[in-house]
Amino acid sequence: EELVLRGGTNAEIARRLRKSPRTVEHQLESAFRKLREFLDWPPNSPINAPR
């Protein structure tokens, strides 16, 4: 969570969590998609997970 808030890359987050960067990418995409839905933002809003 801290690395995401500080703008860490998917690779940095993956190393810290001992997961693959692709897994982190998918998990962040899912979290950001849910956040956009919760906030009722359009799908192409400025929040993007991939880095």
N, C-alpha and C positions, 0 to 999 in steps of 0.2 A: 504494500500500500504506500509506504513512504517513497519508494522509488518511482511509483507512478505519479504521485503528487509533485515530486521534484523533477519530473520530466525524464526519468531514466528510459533508456532504450529497451526494446523487448529482449534483446540479448542480455543486457545487464540484469533485468528482472528475472529472466530464465536462470541465469547462473546463481543468483541469490536463492531462488526457490527450488533449484535443482530440477528444472523442467526444461522441455525443449522450447526454443524461441517461437516455434509455430504454435505450440500449446498456449503460450502466453498471449500470442497475437489473437487466437480464437477466443480466449477468455476475456480479453479486453474488449474485443469487438462486441461480444455478447453483453458485457457490462455497459458499454457506451450505448448500444442499441436500446437496452432497457431504460437507461437514463433519459435518452431522447424521447422514448414513448411516455415515460413518467412525466416529463416536462412538456409533453405535447409539441415537440420540435419536429420539423420536417426531417426526413431521412438523410438529406444531404446537408445537414447543419454543420457548423464548423468543428464540432467535436469529432475527431477521428482517432481510432486506435492505432493503426499501423505507423511504424516509425522506421 
